[in-house]
Amino acid sequence: MKNLKNILVYVISLFFFQMGIGQDENTFTNPILEDGADPYAMLHDNGYYYFMVTRGNRLELWSTKDLTQVENIGSKTVWNAPSVGENSCCIWAPEIHHVDGKWYIYYTAADASNEGDHSRYVFVLENSHQDPMQGEWIDRGKINTKYSGIDGSIFKYGDKRYFMYSPYIDDHSDIAIATMSNPWTLNDDETILAAPKYDWEKTGERSILEGPSFLEGPEDEVFIVYSAGACWDDNYSLGMLAAKKDSDFTKAASWKRFSKAVFEFSTESNVYGPGHHSITTSNDPNEYWLVYHAKDKPELGCSQRSTRIQRFGWDKEGRPDFGAPWPLEKVIQKPK
């Protein structure tokens, strides 16, 4: 009987100890996924987040109402790269989008028999099932871009749908945009919006702008937030372009270039190479989240990139204020 009392005291004490150290089902700490390069997250109108990261030889998809739980719930492989062909290797940077009642995954791939930047393009898959975790993914082939390139992304604004990517041009990678005639075909108005210009955008042998994403601001501007540098560089960071909402997005002159990074590494927080992001909201549409990868040690190259998320707000001019990367030990309130 005495031993039973001791056991009960121990269990009760352990419970209150755990409660006292801050365990809370409404909070989390980063990273949300240890192996999580090039993360993309979208919140669909059914209340589910759909989430993807680079896996190299396949496309994996997560479905969850709690974005902070992707490490725990597991994913589904929805497509494997073929053994031969122009999309047979180097499956990078996938994004899932819902367009006119169908699902589309845009991803970067190359030809395993002729691998290199010259054979790297953006491809697209289509699924007509209402649940992207179900149904059949149909290969719609390669996007008809002017250049080889990576990191395709789409957005709709007004009555037009746009495609963005990072084309390989000479010894650098840029940000390009075009309108779309359907979810897998571009019109002939492809335009280069920005090429590497500032020192923080240049890395070694190749200067790189990549991973563009679109963001509508609360005032009179829209934004393209992109990654600059390279995944192997600790200085990998985010840059930004801004345009008036009523301007022609396919004209380079419509976009203002910001001379400084809007999100960059922090030695104080032990966050290195933060970049290749996506932007989503919580079920509260006024709560915005930056989803990005980073490393917790310097000089790791492109390895050990984990997915982190953090809230951001807007400055007095209606522009995104991403702040500084949060340290991994920071306890964060979950998305609402």
Backbone torsions as a table, in degrees:
resi	resn	phi	psi	omega
1	MET	NA	-40.8	179.2
2	LYS	-63.6	-40.4	178.9
3	ASN	-63.1	-37.9	179.1
4	LEU	-63.4	-42.0	178.2
5	LYS	-61.5	-42.0	179.9
6	ASN	-62.5	-39.8	179.0
7	ILE	-64.8	-43.6	179.6
8	LEU	-63.1	-42.4	178.3
9	VAL	-60.9	-42.3	-179.5
10	TYR	-63.5	-45.6	-179.0
11	VAL	-63.1	-45.4	-179.6
12	ILE	-64.3	-40.8	179.6
13	SER	-64.1	-41.9	179.1
14	LEU	-62.1	-40.7	179.3
15	PHE	-60.5	-48.7	-177.6
16	PHE	-70.5	-29.6	176.3
17	PHE	-64.9	-44.7	179.6
18	GLN	-63.4	-40.8	178.0
19	MET	-63.2	-34.7	-175.1
20	GLY	-75.3	-21.5	-177.1
21	ILE	-90.8	10.5	169.6
22	GLY	98.1	11.1	175.6
23	GLN	-65.5	128.4	-173.1
24	ASP	-152.0	126.6	-178.1
25	GLU	-68.5	-11.3	179.4
26	ASN	-96.7	5.6	179.2
27	THR	-126.3	166.9	177.3
28	PHE	-154.7	168.8	170.0
29	THR	-126.8	149.9	175.0
30	ASN	-77.7	158.1	0.0
31	PRO	-81.5	158.9	175.1
32	ILE	-86.4	-16.5	175.7
33	LEU	-150.5	120.9	-176.4
34	GLU	-64.9	-46.3	178.9
35	ASP	-101.6	88.7	-168.3
36	GLY	-146.9	60.5	178.6
37	ALA	-77.5	147.0	174.8
38	ASP	55.3	54.4	-173.6
39	PRO	-74.5	143.2	174.1
40	TYR	-132.8	130.1	178.2
41	ALA	-134.2	136.4	173.5
42	MET	-132.8	144.2	174.6
43	LEU	-101.2	116.6	-180.0
44	HIS	-85.1	166.7	-177.5
45	ASP	-74.0	-2.0	173.7
46	ASN	-89.4	3.7	178.5
47	GLY	87.7	2.1	179.6
48	TYR	-100.7	140.3	167.7
49	TYR	-86.8	138.3	169.7
50	TYR	-113.6	130.6	-165.4
51	PHE	-134.5	140.6	179.5
52	MET	-143.6	153.3	172.3
53	VAL	-141.0	169.8	177.5
54	THR	-69.5	132.0	176.9
55	ARG	-126.1	-4.7	170.6
56	GLY	87.6	-49.5	-177.3
57	ASN	-125.9	8.5	-175.1
58	ARG	-162.3	170.6	173.9
59	LEU	-115.9	122.6	177.3
60	GLU	-111.1	144.1	-178.3
61	LEU	-130.6	133.7	174.1
62	TRP	-107.3	148.1	174.4
63	SER	-134.5	121.9	-176.3
64	THR	-159.3	151.0	172.5
65	LYS	-88.8	-8.8	179.8
66	ASP	-125.6	100.0	-175.2
67	LEU	-60.8	-25.4	-177.7
68	THR	-75.3	-4.1	-175.7
69	GLN	-106.9	13.5	-175.9
70	VAL	-62.2	-30.6	178.2
71	GLU	-63.2	-29.8	-172.0
72	ASN	-96.0	-25.8	-171.3
73	ILE	-90.1	-19.0	-178.9
74	GLY	81.6	162.2	-176.2
75	SER	-121.8	174.0	175.2
76	LYS	-121.3	130.9	173.2
77	THR	-77.3	115.6	-176.5
78	VAL	-100.2	-11.2	-179.1
79	TRP	-164.3	138.7	174.2
80	ASN	-114.3	142.0	178.8
81	ALA	-64.1	140.4	176.2
82	PRO	-67.6	161.2	-177.9
83	SER	-72.7	-26.0	178.2
84	VAL	-138.1	162.2	175.6
85	GLY	116.8	176.4	-172.6
86	GLU	-71.8	-14.0	176.1
87	ASN	-121.6	41.3	-172.4
88	SER	-95.2	-4.1	178.0
89	CYS	-153.8	173.0	171.1
90	CYS	56.6	54.8	-178.4
91	ILE	-82.5	108.4	-171.6
92	TRP	-124.2	158.5	163.6
93	ALA	47.0	56.2	178.9
94	PRO	-76.8	146.5	173.6
95	GLU	-133.6	139.1	176.1
96	ILE	-108.9	135.6	-178.6
97	HIS	-136.2	151.2	177.9
98	HIS	-110.1	117.6	-173.8
99	VAL	-131.1	118.1	175.0
100	ASP	50.2	44.7	174.6
101	GLY	83.9	1.3	178.2
102	LYS	-124.6	160.1	179.1
103	TRP	-101.5	141.9	177.9
104	TYR	-133.8	137.0	172.9
105	ILE	-114.7	122.9	175.5
106	TYR	-102.2	132.0	-177.0
107	TYR	-148.4	155.7	176.0
108	THR	-91.8	141.2	177.1
109	ALA	-152.1	163.9	177.2
110	ALA	-137.9	170.5	179.4
111	ASP	-89.1	118.5	-176.4
112	ALA	-61.1	-28.4	-178.9
113	SER	-83.1	-7.8	-177.0
114	ASN	-149.2	45.7	-169.5
115	GLU	-67.5	138.2	177.8
116	GLY	159.1	171.8	-177.9
117	ASP	-58.9	-30.1	-179.0
118	HIS	-67.5	-21.7	-178.6
119	SER	-109.3	10.8	-177.2
120	ARG	-93.9	125.9	-178.1
121	TYR	-141.8	172.2	175.0
122	VAL	-99.0	133.5	-179.7
123	PHE	-120.9	168.4	-178.0
124	VAL	-143.1	141.9	173.6
125	LEU	-115.7	152.4	-178.8
126	GLU	-128.0	140.7	177.6
127	ASN	-138.6	122.8	-177.2
128	SER	-91.3	-2.8	178.3
129	HIS	-70.7	145.2	-179.4
130	GLN	-67.1	-23.7	178.0
131	ASP	-108.4	113.0	-176.6
132	PRO	-66.8	-12.9	174.9
133	MET	-78.5	-9.5	179.1
134	GLN	-118.6	-176.3	175.2
135	GLY	76.4	-175.2	-176.5
136	GLU	-111.9	134.5	176.7
137	TRP	-93.3	119.4	-178.4
138	ILE	-99.3	132.8	-179.8
139	ASP	-77.4	114.6	177.1
140	ARG	-94.9	4.0	171.9
141	GLY	86.2	-160.2	-174.3
142	LYS	-89.9	136.2	174.5
143	ILE	-68.3	137.4	-174.5
144	ASN	-82.5	61.1	177.2
145	THR	-75.4	158.5	178.8
146	LYS	-70.4	-29.1	-173.9
147	TYR	-127.5	161.3	165.0
148	SER	-66.3	155.1	-177.1
149	GLY	172.8	-177.3	-170.8
150	ILE	-136.3	173.3	165.6
151	ASP	63.6	54.7	177.3
152	GLY	-71.9	141.8	177.0
153	SER	-148.8	151.6	-179.3
154	ILE	-128.2	158.9	171.0
155	PHE	-156.4	157.2	175.4
156	LYS	-115.1	136.4	176.1
157	TYR	-143.2	126.3	-172.6
158	GLY	63.8	-131.0	-179.5
159	ASP	-102.2	14.8	-178.2
160	LYS	-119.3	146.4	173.1
161	ARG	-110.6	138.1	-174.0
162	TYR	-120.7	150.5	175.1
163	PHE	-120.8	135.8	176.1
164	MET	-124.7	149.7	173.6
165	TYR	-161.0	-179.8	-179.8
166	SER	-114.4	97.6	-178.8
167	PRO	-79.0	147.6	172.2
168	TYR	-86.0	116.8	-179.3
169	ILE	-131.3	113.8	-177.9
170	ASP	54.1	-122.4	-175.7
171	ASP	-102.9	21.9	-179.2
172	HIS	-143.8	167.4	176.1
173	SER	-120.9	136.3	-171.5
174	ASP	-117.4	-174.3	170.6
175	ILE	-114.4	124.4	-179.0
176	ALA	-124.8	157.9	-179.6
177	ILE	-141.5	150.9	174.2
178	ALA	-153.7	156.2	171.1
179	THR	-83.1	162.8	-175.0
180	MET	-120.7	139.9	174.0
181	SER	-89.3	-24.5	170.5
182	ASN	-157.2	175.6	-172.7
183	PRO	-65.2	-6.1	177.8
184	TRP	-128.4	10.6	-177.4
185	THR	-134.4	130.6	177.9
186	LEU	-94.6	149.3	167.8
187	ASN	-76.6	177.5	-173.9
188	ASP	-92.1	29.6	-178.0
189	ASP	-109.6	25.2	-179.3
190	GLU	-58.7	133.0	-174.5
191	THR	-136.4	139.5	171.7
192	ILE	-80.7	121.3	179.8
193	LEU	-92.0	-33.4	-176.4
194	ALA	-158.5	142.0	172.1
195	ALA	-120.5	158.6	179.4
196	PRO	-54.7	132.8	-173.5
197	LYS	-133.2	-42.7	-174.2
198	TYR	-96.3	158.3	-177.1
199	ASP	-57.6	-37.3	-177.7
200	TRP	-72.9	-8.3	176.6
201	GLU	-96.2	-1.4	-173.6
202	LYS	-114.4	135.9	-176.6
203	THR	-140.9	115.2	170.7
204	GLY	53.8	-131.3	-174.1
205	GLU	-73.7	-24.4	-176.9
206	ARG	-131.6	129.8	175.0
207	SER	-92.9	132.2	-165.8
208	ILE	-131.3	128.4	161.6
209	LEU	-115.1	131.9	-175.4
210	GLU	-155.4	178.6	173.5
211	GLY	57.3	46.7	-178.3
212	PRO	-70.0	142.3	172.4
213	SER	-137.9	149.8	-175.3
214	PHE	-99.1	142.2	179.3
215	LEU	-143.5	126.9	175.5
216	GLU	-90.7	129.5	179.9
217	GLY	-87.3	167.5	-178.7
218	PRO	-78.4	-13.2	-179.2
219	GLU	-105.7	-127.1	-172.3
220	ASP	-107.4	17.8	-178.1
221	GLU	-124.8	154.2	167.1
222	VAL	-118.4	164.1	-172.3
223	PHE	-137.3	147.5	164.4
224	ILE	-114.9	117.0	178.6
225	VAL	-102.5	128.6	-174.4
226	TYR	-131.3	164.8	175.0
227	SER	-96.0	146.2	-177.8
228	ALA	-133.3	145.3	-176.5
229	GLY	100.3	-130.4	179.1
230	ALA	-159.2	154.4	-176.3
231	CYS	-61.9	-25.1	-179.0
232	TRP	-83.6	-2.4	-176.8
233	ASP	-104.0	133.0	178.0
234	ASP	-64.7	-20.7	-179.4
235	ASN	-84.8	-0.3	176.6
236	TYR	-46.6	130.9	-171.5
237	SER	-154.6	-179.7	-178.9
238	LEU	-108.9	135.2	172.1
239	GLY	-115.8	177.7	-173.8
240	MET	-151.3	144.2	169.7
241	LEU	-116.2	150.0	178.0
242	ALA	-133.3	142.7	176.6
243	ALA	-139.5	153.6	173.9
244	LYS	-68.6	145.5	-175.8
245	LYS	-63.5	-25.8	-178.2
246	ASP	-97.6	11.8	-177.5
247	SER	-89.4	171.0	176.5
248	ASP	-86.3	108.2	-174.0
249	PHE	-67.8	-17.4	-179.9
250	THR	-87.6	6.0	176.8
251	LYS	-105.8	122.8	-179.4
252	ALA	-58.0	-32.6	-178.3
253	ALA	-67.4	-16.0	179.8
254	SER	-74.5	-17.7	-170.4
255	TRP	-105.7	130.3	173.9
256	LYS	-91.7	133.7	-179.7
257	ARG	-96.4	132.0	176.4
258	PHE	-89.5	132.1	-171.8
259	SER	-80.4	-15.7	-179.4
260	LYS	-119.4	152.7	176.5
261	ALA	-62.2	143.8	179.3
262	VAL	-98.1	-7.0	177.1
263	PHE	-160.0	123.1	-173.1
264	GLU	-146.2	173.1	-174.2
265	PHE	-62.8	157.1	-179.7
266	SER	-138.1	110.4	176.6
267	THR	-67.9	-30.6	179.4
268	GLU	-62.9	-37.8	-179.4
269	SER	-96.6	1.6	-177.1
270	ASN	57.3	47.3	177.3
271	VAL	-120.6	118.1	-175.8
272	TYR	-123.1	140.6	177.2
273	GLY	62.2	41.7	-179.8
274	PRO	-72.5	127.2	-179.4
275	GLY	178.7	-159.4	-172.2
276	HIS	33.7	80.2	-167.6
277	HIS	-110.3	173.5	160.4
278	SER	-139.3	169.1	-178.1
279	ILE	-129.6	132.3	178.7
280	THR	-141.2	175.3	174.2
281	THR	-115.9	172.4	168.2
282	SER	-92.2	-173.1	175.2
283	ASN	-64.2	-20.0	167.0
284	ASP	-84.9	107.1	-173.1
285	PRO	-64.5	-10.1	178.8
286	ASN	-90.0	-2.6	-179.3
287	GLU	-105.4	112.7	-175.4
288	TYR	-102.3	142.3	-178.7
289	TRP	-128.0	133.0	171.9
290	LEU	-93.2	126.0	179.8
291	VAL	-112.6	120.2	-172.6
292	TYR	-150.5	167.1	173.0
293	HIS	-109.1	154.9	177.4
294	ALA	-161.1	173.3	178.4
295	LYS	-121.3	153.7	-178.1
296	ASP	-101.9	7.3	175.8
297	LYS	-141.5	151.8	177.7
298	PRO	-77.8	162.3	171.2
299	GLU	60.0	39.2	176.8
300	LEU	-99.3	1.0	-176.9
301	GLY	65.4	-137.2	178.8
302	CYS	-94.3	7.5	-178.4
303	SER	-88.3	163.3	174.9
304	GLN	57.1	39.5	175.1
305	ARG	-86.4	120.3	-179.0
306	SER	-112.6	153.6	180.0
307	THR	-86.1	129.2	175.3
308	ARG	-125.9	156.2	174.5
309	ILE	-133.9	146.8	173.5
310	GLN	-154.2	148.3	179.1
311	ARG	-70.5	152.8	170.7
312	PHE	-141.5	163.2	-179.1
313	GLY	-125.2	-156.7	-174.7
314	TRP	-130.0	144.3	177.9
315	ASP	-84.1	-178.0	-174.3
316	LYS	-67.6	-16.5	177.3
317	GLU	-93.4	2.6	179.9
318	GLY	80.4	25.9	177.6
319	ARG	-108.1	149.8	-177.2
320	PRO	-64.7	137.9	176.4
321	ASP	-116.8	95.9	-174.8
322	PHE	-78.7	-17.6	-179.1
323	GLY	69.5	-153.6	178.9
324	ALA	-106.7	153.7	177.6
325	PRO	-60.8	138.4	179.6
326	TRP	-82.5	143.8	176.8
327	PRO	-69.5	156.3	-175.9
328	LEU	-64.7	-24.4	-178.1
329	GLU	-80.8	-6.6	-177.8
330	LYS	-69.0	128.2	175.5
331	VAL	-85.6	126.2	-169.6
332	ILE	-122.5	139.4	172.4
333	GLN	-69.0	133.1	-179.7
334	LYS	-63.8	157.6	173.7
335	PRO	-53.6	141.3	-176.6
336	LYS	-69.5	NA	NA
